[in-house]
Amino acid sequence: MRYKYSPKNPNPKTTQTRRKRPEQWVTGSDPFRREKYYAYIKHRAQAKHRKEDYELTWDDWEAHWSDELFLLRGRKRDDMCITRVNKTQPWSASNVVVVSRLEQLRLCAKTMLEKKNK
């Protein structure tokens, strides 16, 4: 499996690569856990960009995403994603659930309909 965030060779004409320092990684030396950590960082940054409160810690996020579920993440209808149960509350361990993308879209539509009817 090729990891998305593994250090790449900056110059393909040489064999020189960036120096790997797994002992300094938050996740330790496991490259798969590092992939998960970068996904968490991007998720947190996106929530901050949307000005949503974010109380989900790395440990909470990792507990929701088992290795099997993490490999099923994506943007297609049967892929898995994490969503908030109550959109008015912050991203927290008690307010998130991992569901299929189709189920997440149904939850969003239901929320939009409730807002429209108020």
N, C-alpha and C positions, 0 to 999 in steps of 0.2 A: 504494500500500500504506500503510495506517495503522499506525504504529508504536505498540506498547503503552506504551512508556516515554517518549514524546515529551512535552515540557511541554504542559500543558493550560491552558485559560483557566479560572481559579478562579471567575470571576463571568461567567456567560453574558450578563448585561445590559450588560456593558462590553466594550470591545475590548482591555482591558489583559490581558497574559499575563505569565507568569514570564519573567524575562530568560534567554535562552539564552546559554551561554558555551562553545561547542564547543572553543575553544582550551584550555580547562581540562579537558576530558574525557580520560580515560586512553586512549581509543580514537581520539582525534582528532575531526575534524568529521563523519565518516561516520555517519549515523544507524543504518544497518544494523549496523555493527560495534558501535555502542553497545547495540543490542538484544542482540547476542550476549554482550557484556560483562555486562549485567544478568542474563542467563540463567546465566552462569558464577557470578556473585556469589550468586544464589539456590541454585545447585547446591552451592556450597561451604558456605553457611549451613545447608542441609539436612543435609549430611554431618556438620557440627559438632553439630547438634542431635541426631543419632543417635549421637554420640560415636564417629564413625569417623575414623581417621587420614586426612588429606587432604594429599597432596604434589603435587597437580596444579596447575601454574601457569597463568596466563591464556594464555600462549603455547602451552603443551601442549594446553590445552583447545580453543583456536581451531584448532590444527593438526588435531585429530581431527574437528572440525565444519567441513566445507567449506560454502560458501554454499548449495549445492544440498541437502545433507543437513540443514542447519539449518532450511531451509524445510519439511522433511518431519517435523520433530519433532512429537510429540503423544502422546495417550493411547490412541488406537485401535490395533487389532492390527497394522495395516500401517505405522503411523507409526514413526519412528526414535527411539531413546533410547541413552544411554550407560550402560554397565554394567561392573562389575569382572569380570575373568576368574576371579580367585581371591578369594573373599569374605573370606578371612582376612588378606589383604594390604591395605595402604592404597590409596587412590585415587592412582595415579601413572601417568605416561605409558606405562609398560610393562605396566600391569595393567588398562587400560581398552580397550574396543572399542565402536564404534557399531554397533548391531544393530537389527533390527525389534523392536517391542514383543512380538510373539509369540515370537520367539527368546529375548528376555530373560526372559519368563515360563517358558519351557521350562528355561532355565539355572537359574532360581530353584527350580523344582520338583525338578530333578536334585540340586541342593545340599541341599535339605530332605530328600530321600530318603536321600542319603548320610549326613546327620547322624542320621537316625532309625535307620538300620541299624547304626550304631556302638555 
